[in-house]
Amino acid sequence: MRRARFYGIRVTLGQEVTMALLIEERVKANKLPVYSLAVLPGLRGVIVAEADVSYAVQRAATGLKHVRGLMRGSMEFSEVEKFVAPKPMIEMVRINDLVEITGGPFVGMKGRVVEIDKSKGEVKVEITEAAYPLPITISAEYLRILSRQKEEGGGGR
């Protein structure tokens, strides 16, 4: 039994859903062995198609106005999985990470993570752009990680 693979179809930005619907119609009309089509929010300009062989995907997509071509090679499920079911930000953020705030009254400011409360989904961030240490508590979903820092060790001389 062959395992289905995932293939990327490059399309014009903003035309992903329209092209996926047109490709779906072609798959049904020509009875091509394409099992699924997915427009993933994290992959702009790409439609992910699940099929046994690439020629079926190419045949379904070739000749459409906004299709720019197939991506080379196939993708593994592990590569697609992170876009299908992304981890919550509270699981990814760590103490001492440099983050940017993407929501709330402090939008655009950068800070360092001081404390994490996973039960509430909140993070205490110390704003680095302030003249004095300014700790704020904010939802982890309003953060974007800029760089990771190692936790400071308590050991020493």
Sequence and secondary structure as in RCSB ss.txt:
>XXXX:A:sequence
MRRARFYGIRVTLGQEVTMALLIEERVKANKLPVYSLAVLPGLRGVIVAEADVSYAVQRAATGLKHVRGLMRGSM
EFSEVEKFVAPKPMIEMVRINDLVEITGGPFVGMKGRVVEIDKSKGEVKVEITEAAYPLPITISAEYLRILSRQK
EEGGGGR
>XXXX:A:secstr
    EEEEEEE TT HHHHHHHHHHHHHHHT SEEEEE  TTSTTEEEEEESSHHHHHHHHTT TTEEEE SS B
 HHHHHHHHS   HHHH  TT EEEE SSTTTT EEEEEEEETTTTEEEEEESSSSS EEEEEEGGGEEEEE   
   S   
